């Protein structure tokens, strides 16, 4: 598995996790473009963050999803 670099993370004043298109997703969860009121998108940890409206975007973590015990309940 590829190691995820923490240097691509950006914490803003609100302490929200922000990552850019093309970087690896640091955690499972619902992500939403920073400058767009669009519907959040679920991205798996380690996946490449997607484009938005055909271009690069900054993505903000809206809700993190963690595994619970061995049953992998989300």
HTML snippet that shows the backbone in 3Dmol.js (N, CA, C, O; Angstrom):
<script src="https://3Dmol.org/build/3Dmol-min.js"></script>
<div id="view" style="width:600px;height:400px;position:relative"></div>
<script>
const pdb = `
ATOM      1  N   UNK A   1       0.839  -1.170   0.000  1.00  0.00           N
ATOM      2  CA  UNK A   1       0.000   0.000   0.000  1.00  0.00           C
ATOM      3  C   UNK A   1       0.889   1.240   0.000  1.00  0.00           C
ATOM      4  O   UNK A   1       1.914   1.274   0.682  1.00  0.00           O
ATOM      5  N   UNK A   2       0.510   2.224  -0.739  1.00  0.00           N
ATOM      6  CA  UNK A   2       1.264   3.465  -0.840  1.00  0.00           C
ATOM      7  C   UNK A   2       1.133   4.280   0.434  1.00  0.00           C
ATOM      8  O   UNK A   2       0.046   4.391   1.000  1.00  0.00           O
ATOM      9  N   UNK A   3       2.238   4.847   0.883  1.00  0.00           N
ATOM     10  CA  UNK A   3       2.240   5.708   2.059  1.00  0.00           C
ATOM     11  C   UNK A   3       1.630   7.060   1.690  1.00  0.00           C
ATOM     12  O   UNK A   3       1.975   7.643   0.662  1.00  0.00           O
ATOM     13  N   UNK A   4       0.735   7.547   2.522  1.00  0.00           N
ATOM     14  CA  UNK A   4       0.074   8.822   2.267  1.00  0.00           C
ATOM     15  C   UNK A   4       0.861   9.929   2.949  1.00  0.00           C
ATOM     16  O   UNK A   4       1.107   9.876   4.154  1.00  0.00           O
ATOM     17  N   UNK A   5       1.246  10.914   2.185  1.00  0.00           N
ATOM     18  CA  UNK A   5       2.019  12.025   2.711  1.00  0.00           C
ATOM     19  C   UNK A   5       1.110  13.018   3.432  1.00  0.00           C
ATOM     20  O   UNK A   5       0.105  13.468   2.880  1.00  0.00           O
ATOM     21  N   UNK A   6       1.467  13.350   4.655  1.00  0.00           N
ATOM     22  CA  UNK A   6       0.681  14.316   5.421  1.00  0.00           C
ATOM     23  C   UNK A   6       0.968  15.748   4.992  1.00  0.00           C
ATOM     24  O   UNK A   6       0.272  16.668   5.423  1.00  0.00           O
ATOM     25  N   UNK A   7       1.975  15.955   4.155  1.00  0.00           N
ATOM     26  CA  UNK A   7       2.310  17.316   3.729  1.00  0.00           C
ATOM     27  C   UNK A   7       1.275  17.874   2.754  1.00  0.00           C
ATOM     28  O   UNK A   7       1.248  19.082   2.522  1.00  0.00           O
ATOM     29  N   UNK A   8       0.430  17.028   2.183  1.00  0.00           N
ATOM     30  CA  UNK A   8      -0.585  17.514   1.251  1.00  0.00           C
ATOM     31  C   UNK A   8      -1.853  17.974   1.981  1.00  0.00           C
ATOM     32  O   UNK A   8      -2.766  18.516   1.359  1.00  0.00           O
ATOM     33  N   UNK A   9      -1.905  17.758   3.295  1.00  0.00           N
ATOM     34  CA  UNK A   9      -3.063  18.178   4.067  1.00  0.00           C
ATOM     35  C   UNK A   9      -2.941  19.658   4.360  1.00  0.00           C
ATOM     36  O   UNK A   9      -1.838  20.186   4.504  1.00  0.00           O
ATOM     37  N   UNK A  10      -4.073  20.321   4.446  1.00  0.00           N
ATOM     38  CA  UNK A  10      -4.086  21.743   4.744  1.00  0.00           C
ATOM     39  C   UNK A  10      -5.177  22.000   5.774  1.00  0.00           C
ATOM     40  O   UNK A  10      -6.354  21.773   5.495  1.00  0.00           O
ATOM     41  N   UNK A  11      -4.804  22.470   6.956  1.00  0.00           N
ATOM     42  CA  UNK A  11      -5.799  22.774   7.972  1.00  0.00           C
ATOM     43  C   UNK A  11      -6.049  24.273   7.983  1.00  0.00           C
ATOM     44  O   UNK A  11      -5.118  25.059   8.165  1.00  0.00           O
ATOM     45  N   UNK A  12      -7.272  24.664   7.793  1.00  0.00           N
ATOM     46  CA  UNK A  12      -7.641  26.074   7.798  1.00  0.00           C
ATOM     47  C   UNK A  12      -8.071  26.494   9.190  1.00  0.00           C
ATOM     48  O   UNK A  12      -8.044  25.681  10.114  1.00  0.00           O
ATOM     49  N   UNK A  13      -8.465  27.746   9.358  1.00  0.00           N
ATOM     50  CA  UNK A  13      -8.865  28.276  10.657  1.00  0.00           C
ATOM     51  C   UNK A  13      -9.925  27.437  11.342  1.00  0.00           C
ATOM     52  O   UNK A  13      -9.907  27.297  12.565  1.00  0.00           O
ATOM     53  N   UNK A  14     -10.838  26.882  10.583  1.00  0.00           N
ATOM     54  CA  UNK A  14     -11.911  26.071  11.149  1.00  0.00           C
ATOM     55  C   UNK A  14     -11.412  24.670  11.525  1.00  0.00           C
ATOM     56  O   UNK A  14     -12.183  23.848  12.019  1.00  0.00           O
ATOM     57  N   UNK A  15     -10.128  24.401  11.291  1.00  0.00           N
ATOM     58  CA  UNK A  15      -9.519  23.104  11.546  1.00  0.00           C
ATOM     59  C   UNK A  15     -10.141  21.990  10.705  1.00  0.00           C
ATOM     60  O   UNK A  15     -10.109  20.824  11.097  1.00  0.00           O
ATOM     61  N   UNK A  16     -10.699  22.341   9.566  1.00  0.00           N
ATOM     62  CA  UNK A  16     -11.226  21.354   8.634  1.00  0.00           C
ATOM     63  C   UNK A  16     -10.072  20.777   7.833  1.00  0.00           C
ATOM     64  O   UNK A  16      -9.080  21.461   7.582  1.00  0.00           O
ATOM     65  N   UNK A  17     -10.199  19.543   7.441  1.00  0.00           N
ATOM     66  CA  UNK A  17      -9.177  18.917   6.623  1.00  0.00           C
ATOM     67  C   UNK A  17      -9.460  19.276   5.170  1.00  0.00           C
ATOM     68  O   UNK A  17     -10.559  19.039   4.669  1.00  0.00           O
ATOM     69  N   UNK A  18      -8.457  19.852   4.491  1.00  0.00           N
ATOM     70  CA  UNK A  18      -8.579  20.274   3.105  1.00  0.00           C
ATOM     71  C   UNK A  18      -7.489  19.588   2.294  1.00  0.00           C
ATOM     72  O   UNK A  18      -6.322  19.609   2.683  1.00  0.00           O
ATOM     73  N   UNK A  19      -7.860  18.979   1.170  1.00  0.00           N
ATOM     74  CA  UNK A  19      -6.882  18.368   0.266  1.00  0.00           C
ATOM     75  C   UNK A  19      -7.216  18.773  -1.163  1.00  0.00           C
ATOM     76  O   UNK A  19      -8.356  19.132  -1.462  1.00  0.00           O
ATOM     77  N   UNK A  20      -6.230  18.717  -2.037  1.00  0.00           N
ATOM     78  CA  UNK A  20      -6.408  19.132  -3.428  1.00  0.00           C
ATOM     79  C   UNK A  20      -6.640  17.944  -4.358  1.00  0.00           C
ATOM     80  O   UNK A  20      -6.262  16.812  -4.056  1.00  0.00           O
ATOM     81  N   UNK A  21      -7.259  18.227  -5.477  1.00  0.00           N
ATOM     82  CA  UNK A  21      -7.415  17.246  -6.549  1.00  0.00           C
ATOM     83  C   UNK A  21      -6.042  16.681  -6.900  1.00  0.00           C
ATOM     84  O   UNK A  21      -5.062  17.419  -7.004  1.00  0.00           O
ATOM     85  N   UNK A  22      -5.987  15.371  -7.080  1.00  0.00           N
ATOM     86  CA  UNK A  22      -4.746  14.712  -7.481  1.00  0.00           C
ATOM     87  C   UNK A  22      -3.920  14.174  -6.335  1.00  0.00           C
ATOM     88  O   UNK A  22      -2.982  13.412  -6.567  1.00  0.00           O
ATOM     89  N   UNK A  23      -4.242  14.550  -5.085  1.00  0.00           N
ATOM     90  CA  UNK A  23      -3.513  14.016  -3.940  1.00  0.00           C
ATOM     91  C   UNK A  23      -4.257  12.795  -3.404  1.00  0.00           C
ATOM     92  O   UNK A  23      -5.414  12.561  -3.755  1.00  0.00           O
ATOM     93  N   UNK A  24      -3.596  12.029  -2.562  1.00  0.00           N
ATOM     94  CA  UNK A  24      -4.234  10.857  -1.975  1.00  0.00           C
ATOM     95  C   UNK A  24      -5.148  11.283  -0.830  1.00  0.00           C
ATOM     96  O   UNK A  24      -4.797  12.146  -0.025  1.00  0.00           O
ATOM     97  N   UNK A  25      -6.325  10.662  -0.773  1.00  0.00           N
ATOM     98  CA  UNK A  25      -7.293  10.949   0.282  1.00  0.00           C
ATOM     99  C   UNK A  25      -6.740  10.452   1.619  1.00  0.00           C
ATOM    100  O   UNK A  25      -6.374   9.282   1.729  1.00  0.00           O
ATOM    101  N   UNK A  26      -6.671  11.320   2.643  1.00  0.00           N
ATOM    102  CA  UNK A  26      -6.097  10.918   3.919  1.00  0.00           C
ATOM    103  C   UNK A  26      -7.015  10.080   4.802  1.00  0.00           C
ATOM    104  O   UNK A  26      -6.532   9.400   5.707  1.00  0.00           O
ATOM    105  N   UNK A  27      -8.330  10.112   4.564  1.00  0.00           N
ATOM    106  CA  UNK A  27      -9.257   9.349   5.387  1.00  0.00           C
ATOM    107  C   UNK A  27     -10.568   9.104   4.658  1.00  0.00           C
ATOM    108  O   UNK A  27     -10.994   9.925   3.847  1.00  0.00           O
ATOM    109  N   UNK A  28     -11.214   7.970   4.945  1.00  0.00           N
ATOM    110  CA  UNK A  28     -12.538   7.687   4.384  1.00  0.00           C
ATOM    111  C   UNK A  28     -13.494   8.782   4.818  1.00  0.00           C
ATOM    112  O   UNK A  28     -13.411   9.265   5.947  1.00  0.00           O
ATOM    113  N   UNK A  29     -14.391   9.175   3.948  1.00  0.00           N
ATOM    114  CA  UNK A  29     -15.402  10.121   4.378  1.00  0.00           C
ATOM    115  C   UNK A  29     -16.093  10.833   3.242  1.00  0.00           C
ATOM    116  O   UNK A  29     -15.841  10.584   2.063  1.00  0.00           O
ATOM    117  N   UNK A  30     -16.974  11.728   3.641  1.00  0.00           N
ATOM    118  CA  UNK A  30     -17.701  12.562   2.698  1.00  0.00           C
ATOM    119  C   UNK A  30     -16.906  13.844   2.494  1.00  0.00           C
ATOM    120  O   UNK A  30     -16.582  14.541   3.456  1.00  0.00           O
ATOM    121  N   UNK A  31     -16.595  14.150   1.244  1.00  0.00           N
ATOM    122  CA  UNK A  31     -15.799  15.309   0.877  1.00  0.00           C
ATOM    123  C   UNK A  31     -16.616  16.216  -0.028  1.00  0.00           C
ATOM    124  O   UNK A  31     -17.396  15.745  -0.856  1.00  0.00           O
ATOM    125  N   UNK A  32     -16.431  17.526   0.136  1.00  0.00           N
ATOM    126  CA  UNK A  32     -17.174  18.508  -0.655  1.00  0.00           C
ATOM    127  C   UNK A  32     -16.199  19.583  -1.133  1.00  0.00           C
ATOM    128  O   UNK A  32     -15.322  20.000  -0.376  1.00  0.00           O
ATOM    129  N   UNK A  33     -16.344  20.040  -2.393  1.00  0.00           N
ATOM    130  CA  UNK A  33     -15.475  21.117  -2.855  1.00  0.00           C
ATOM    131  C   UNK A  33     -15.644  22.359  -1.962  1.00  0.00           C
ATOM    132  O   UNK A  33     -16.760  22.713  -1.582  1.00  0.00           O
ATOM    133  N   UNK A  34     -14.531  23.005  -1.638  1.00  0.00           N
ATOM    134  CA  UNK A  34     -14.541  24.148  -0.729  1.00  0.00           C
ATOM    135  C   UNK A  34     -15.412  25.289  -1.256  1.00  0.00           C
ATOM    136  O   UNK A  34     -16.198  25.861  -0.502  1.00  0.00           O
ATOM    137  N   UNK A  35     -15.282  25.619  -2.516  1.00  0.00           N
ATOM    138  CA  UNK A  35     -15.986  26.780  -3.073  1.00  0.00           C
ATOM    139  C   UNK A  35     -17.262  26.419  -3.828  1.00  0.00           C
ATOM    140  O   UNK A  35     -17.687  27.161  -4.714  1.00  0.00           O
ATOM    141  N   UNK A  36     -17.878  25.286  -3.485  1.00  0.00           N
ATOM    142  CA  UNK A  36     -19.075  24.856  -4.197  1.00  0.00           C
ATOM    143  C   UNK A  36     -20.070  24.217  -3.235  1.00  0.00           C
ATOM    144  O   UNK A  36     -19.687  23.405  -2.393  1.00  0.00           O
ATOM    145  N   UNK A  37     -21.338  24.579  -3.356  1.00  0.00           N
ATOM    146  CA  UNK A  37     -22.357  23.979  -2.492  1.00  0.00           C
ATOM    147  C   UNK A  37     -22.863  22.631  -3.010  1.00  0.00           C
ATOM    148  O   UNK A  37     -23.968  22.216  -2.661  1.00  0.00           O
ATOM    149  N   UNK A  38     -22.074  21.948  -3.831  1.00  0.00           N
ATOM    150  CA  UNK A  38     -22.532  20.691  -4.423  1.00  0.00           C
ATOM    151  C   UNK A  38     -22.638  19.582  -3.379  1.00  0.00           C
ATOM    152  O   UNK A  38     -22.145  19.711  -2.259  1.00  0.00           O
ATOM    153  N   UNK A  39     -23.289  18.500  -3.771  1.00  0.00           N
ATOM    154  CA  UNK A  39     -23.502  17.328  -2.916  1.00  0.00           C
ATOM    155  C   UNK A  39     -22.160  16.699  -2.537  1.00  0.00           C
ATOM    156  O   UNK A  39     -21.305  16.538  -3.407  1.00  0.00           O
ATOM    157  N   UNK A  40     -21.945  16.335  -1.260  1.00  0.00           N
ATOM    158  CA  UNK A  40     -20.701  15.682  -0.859  1.00  0.00           C
ATOM    159  C   UNK A  40     -20.517  14.338  -1.578  1.00  0.00           C
ATOM    160  O   UNK A  40     -21.485  13.689  -1.976  1.00  0.00           O
ATOM    161  N   UNK A  41     -19.263  13.945  -1.729  1.00  0.00           N
ATOM    162  CA  UNK A  41     -18.885  12.734  -2.435  1.00  0.00           C
ATOM    163  C   UNK A  41     -18.090  11.849  -1.479  1.00  0.00           C
ATOM    164  O   UNK A  41     -17.184  12.333  -0.800  1.00  0.00           O
ATOM    165  N   UNK A  42     -18.421  10.541  -1.417  1.00  0.00           N
ATOM    166  CA  UNK A  42     -17.660   9.637  -0.560  1.00  0.00           C
ATOM    167  C   UNK A  42     -16.370   9.246  -1.270  1.00  0.00           C
ATOM    168  O   UNK A  42     -16.394   8.814  -2.422  1.00  0.00           O
ATOM    169  N   UNK A  43     -15.236   9.400  -0.573  1.00  0.00           N
ATOM    170  CA  UNK A  43     -13.930   9.023  -1.125  1.00  0.00           C
ATOM    171  C   UNK A  43     -13.242   8.107  -0.114  1.00  0.00           C
ATOM    172  O   UNK A  43     -13.221   8.394   1.083  1.00  0.00           O
ATOM    173  N   UNK A  44     -12.679   7.001  -0.608  1.00  0.00           N
ATOM    174  CA  UNK A  44     -11.974   6.055   0.245  1.00  0.00           C
ATOM    175  C   UNK A  44     -10.546   6.514   0.509  1.00  0.00           C
ATOM    176  O   UNK A  44      -9.906   7.107  -0.359  1.00  0.00           O
ATOM    177  N   UNK A  45     -10.050   6.236   1.712  1.00  0.00           N
ATOM    178  CA  UNK A  45      -8.674   6.550   2.083  1.00  0.00           C
ATOM    179  C   UNK A  45      -7.712   5.926   1.080  1.00  0.00           C
ATOM    180  O   UNK A  45      -7.853   4.758   0.717  1.00  0.00           O
ATOM    181  N   UNK A  46      -6.741   6.704   0.639  1.00  0.00           N
ATOM    182  CA  UNK A  46      -5.744   6.230  -0.318  1.00  0.00           C
ATOM    183  C   UNK A  46      -6.112   6.475  -1.766  1.00  0.00           C
ATOM    184  O   UNK A  46      -5.248   6.409  -2.641  1.00  0.00           O
ATOM    185  N   UNK A  47      -7.394   6.761  -2.040  1.00  0.00           N
ATOM    186  CA  UNK A  47      -7.824   7.063  -3.405  1.00  0.00           C
ATOM    187  C   UNK A  47      -7.314   8.446  -3.808  1.00  0.00           C
ATOM    188  O   UNK A  47      -7.023   9.285  -2.955  1.00  0.00           O
ATOM    189  N   UNK A  48      -7.211   8.671  -5.109  1.00  0.00           N
ATOM    190  CA  UNK A  48      -6.818   9.986  -5.613  1.00  0.00           C
ATOM    191  C   UNK A  48      -8.051  10.899  -5.561  1.00  0.00           C
ATOM    192  O   UNK A  48      -9.130  10.526  -6.022  1.00  0.00           O
ATOM    193  N   UNK A  49      -7.875  12.095  -4.993  1.00  0.00           N
ATOM    194  CA  UNK A  49      -8.988  13.039  -4.915  1.00  0.00           C
ATOM    195  C   UNK A  49      -9.392  13.450  -6.334  1.00  0.00           C
ATOM    196  O   UNK A  49      -8.535  13.751  -7.164  1.00  0.00           O
ATOM    197  N   UNK A  50     -10.694  13.462  -6.605  1.00  0.00           N
ATOM    198  CA  UNK A  50     -11.187  13.692  -7.962  1.00  0.00           C
ATOM    199  C   UNK A  50     -11.187  15.165  -8.382  1.00  0.00           C
ATOM    200  O   UNK A  50     -10.955  16.070  -7.580  1.00  0.00           O
ATOM    201  N   UNK A  51     -11.457  15.360  -9.669  1.00  0.00           N
ATOM    202  CA  UNK A  51     -11.666  16.713 -10.185  1.00  0.00           C
ATOM    203  C   UNK A  51     -13.096  17.130  -9.868  1.00  0.00           C
ATOM    204  O   UNK A  51     -13.912  16.301  -9.466  1.00  0.00           O
ATOM    205  N   UNK A  52     -13.396  18.395 -10.046  1.00  0.00           N
ATOM    206  CA  UNK A  52     -14.759  18.888  -9.857  1.00  0.00           C
ATOM    207  C   UNK A  52     -15.072  19.842 -10.998  1.00  0.00           C
ATOM    208  O   UNK A  52     -14.310  20.773 -11.260  1.00  0.00           O
ATOM    209  N   UNK A  53     -16.186  19.615 -11.675  1.00  0.00           N
ATOM    210  CA  UNK A  53     -16.587  20.413 -12.841  1.00  0.00           C
ATOM    211  C   UNK A  53     -15.476  20.492 -13.884  1.00  0.00           C
ATOM    212  O   UNK A  53     -15.272  21.528 -14.518  1.00  0.00           O
ATOM    213  N   UNK A  54     -14.759  19.374 -14.052  1.00  0.00           N
ATOM    214  CA  UNK A  54     -13.739  19.294 -15.081  1.00  0.00           C
ATOM    215  C   UNK A  54     -12.413  19.943 -14.744  1.00  0.00           C
ATOM    216  O   UNK A  54     -11.553  20.071 -15.616  1.00  0.00           O
ATOM    217  N   UNK A  55     -12.225  20.358 -13.493  1.00  0.00           N
ATOM    218  CA  UNK A  55     -10.970  21.017 -13.137  1.00  0.00           C
ATOM    219  C   UNK A  55     -10.513  20.671 -11.731  1.00  0.00           C
ATOM    220  O   UNK A  55     -11.145  19.888 -11.021  1.00  0.00           O
ATOM    221  N   UNK A  56      -9.416  21.267 -11.358  1.00  0.00           N
ATOM    222  CA  UNK A  56      -8.837  21.059 -10.037  1.00  0.00           C
ATOM    223  C   UNK A  56      -9.702  21.723  -8.964  1.00  0.00           C
ATOM    224  O   UNK A  56     -10.345  22.743  -9.212  1.00  0.00           O
ATOM    225  N   UNK A  57      -9.707  21.128  -7.768  1.00  0.00           N
ATOM    226  CA  UNK A  57     -10.504  21.675  -6.672  1.00  0.00           C
ATOM    227  C   UNK A  57      -9.824  21.389  -5.345  1.00  0.00           C
ATOM    228  O   UNK A  57      -8.988  20.491  -5.240  1.00  0.00           O
ATOM    229  N   UNK A  58     -10.191  22.156  -4.341  1.00  0.00           N
ATOM    230  CA  UNK A  58      -9.803  21.855  -2.968  1.00  0.00           C
ATOM    231  C   UNK A  58     -11.016  21.190  -2.339  1.00  0.00           C
ATOM    232  O   UNK A  58     -12.136  21.689  -2.456  1.00  0.00           O
ATOM    233  N   UNK A  59     -10.792  20.062  -1.671  1.00  0.00           N
ATOM    234  CA  UNK A  59     -11.859  19.282  -1.061  1.00  0.00           C
ATOM    235  C   UNK A  59     -11.798  19.396   0.453  1.00  0.00           C
ATOM    236  O   UNK A  59     -10.720  19.303   1.042  1.00  0.00           O
ATOM    237  N   UNK A  60     -12.940  19.596   1.083  1.00  0.00           N
ATOM    238  CA  UNK A  60     -13.034  19.708   2.535  1.00  0.00           C
ATOM    239  C   UNK A  60     -13.755  18.478   3.084  1.00  0.00           C
ATOM    240  O   UNK A  60     -14.786  18.064   2.553  1.00  0.00           O
ATOM    241  N   UNK A  61     -13.204  17.902   4.147  1.00  0.00           N
ATOM    242  CA  UNK A  61     -13.844  16.759   4.790  1.00  0.00           C
ATOM    243  C   UNK A  61     -15.093  17.227   5.520  1.00  0.00           C
ATOM    244  O   UNK A  61     -15.019  18.075   6.410  1.00  0.00           O
ATOM    245  N   UNK A  62     -16.246  16.668   5.141  1.00  0.00           N
ATOM    246  CA  UNK A  62     -17.524  17.033   5.747  1.00  0.00           C
ATOM    247  C   UNK A  62     -17.829  16.085   6.898  1.00  0.00           C
ATOM    248  O   UNK A  62     -18.259  16.514   7.969  1.00  0.00           O
ATOM    249  N   UNK A  63     -17.602  14.782   6.669  1.00  0.00           N
ATOM    250  CA  UNK A  63     -17.876  13.774   7.696  1.00  0.00           C
ATOM    251  C   UNK A  63     -16.949  12.587   7.497  1.00  0.00           C
ATOM    252  O   UNK A  63     -16.946  11.957   6.439  1.00  0.00           O
ATOM    253  N   UNK A  64     -16.160  12.285   8.529  1.00  0.00           N
ATOM    254  CA  UNK A  64     -15.252  11.143   8.455  1.00  0.00           C
ATOM    255  C   UNK A  64     -16.004   9.864   8.782  1.00  0.00           C
ATOM    256  O   UNK A  64     -16.897   9.852   9.629  1.00  0.00           O
ATOM    257  N   UNK A  65     -15.638   8.803   8.109  1.00  0.00           N
ATOM    258  CA  UNK A  65     -16.229   7.483   8.347  1.00  0.00           C
ATOM    259  C   UNK A  65     -15.119   6.550   8.772  1.00  0.00           C
ATOM    260  O   UNK A  65     -14.154   6.357   8.031  1.00  0.00           O
ATOM    261  N   UNK A  66     -15.238   5.966   9.953  1.00  0.00           N
ATOM    262  CA  UNK A  66     -14.226   5.055  10.488  1.00  0.00           C
ATOM    263  C   UNK A  66     -14.799   3.647  10.605  1.00  0.00           C
ATOM    264  O   UNK A  66     -16.004   3.463  10.780  1.00  0.00           O
ATOM    265  N   UNK A  67     -13.929   2.672  10.508  1.00  0.00           N
ATOM    266  CA  UNK A  67     -14.347   1.280  10.731  1.00  0.00           C
ATOM    267  C   UNK A  67     -14.582   1.068  12.212  1.00  0.00           C
ATOM    268  O   UNK A  67     -13.861   1.607  13.052  1.00  0.00           O
ATOM    269  N   UNK A  68     -15.597   0.278  12.526  1.00  0.00           N
ATOM    270  CA  UNK A  68     -15.906  -0.041  13.911  1.00  0.00           C
ATOM    271  C   UNK A  68     -15.677  -1.530  14.122  1.00  0.00           C
ATOM    272  O   UNK A  68     -16.338  -2.355  13.492  1.00  0.00           O
ATOM    273  N   UNK A  69     -14.747  -1.881  15.003  1.00  0.00           N
ATOM    274  CA  UNK A  69     -14.404  -3.272  15.325  1.00  0.00           C
ATOM    275  C   UNK A  69     -14.027  -4.033  14.064  1.00  0.00           C
ATOM    276  O   UNK A  69     -13.491  -3.450  13.122  1.00  0.00           O
ATOM    277  N   UNK A  70     -14.301  -5.322  14.041  1.00  0.00           N
ATOM    278  CA  UNK A  70     -13.921  -6.152  12.909  1.00  0.00           C
ATOM    279  C   UNK A  70     -15.015  -6.234  11.845  1.00  0.00           C
ATOM    280  O   UNK A  70     -14.760  -6.683  10.728  1.00  0.00           O
ATOM    281  N   UNK A  71     -16.206  -5.810  12.181  1.00  0.00           N
ATOM    282  CA  UNK A  71     -17.318  -5.911  11.249  1.00  0.00           C
ATOM    283  C   UNK A  71     -17.312  -4.872  10.155  1.00  0.00           C
ATOM    284  O   UNK A  71     -18.154  -4.924   9.259  1.00  0.00           O
ATOM    285  N   UNK A  72     -16.381  -3.922  10.198  1.00  0.00           N
ATOM    286  CA  UNK A  72     -16.274  -2.850   9.202  1.00  0.00           C
ATOM    287  C   UNK A  72     -17.609  -2.130   9.015  1.00  0.00           C
ATOM    288  O   UNK A  72     -18.062  -1.932   7.888  1.00  0.00           O
ATOM    289  N   UNK A  73     -18.222  -1.749  10.104  1.00  0.00           N
ATOM    290  CA  UNK A  73     -19.472  -0.985  10.053  1.00  0.00           C
ATOM    291  C   UNK A  73     -19.132   0.471   9.821  1.00  0.00           C
ATOM    292  O   UNK A  73     -18.260   1.015  10.498  1.00  0.00           O
ATOM    293  N   UNK A  74     -19.801   1.110   8.883  1.00  0.00           N
ATOM    294  CA  UNK A  74     -19.511   2.518   8.564  1.00  0.00           C
ATOM    295  C   UNK A  74     -20.511   3.404   9.186  1.00  0.00           C
ATOM    296  O   UNK A  74     -20.435   4.623   9.032  1.00  0.00           O
TER     297      UNK A  74
END
`;
const viewer = $3Dmol.createViewer("view");
viewer.addModel(pdb, "pdb");
viewer.setStyle({}, {cartoon: {color: "spectrum"}});
viewer.zoomTo();
viewer.render();
</script>
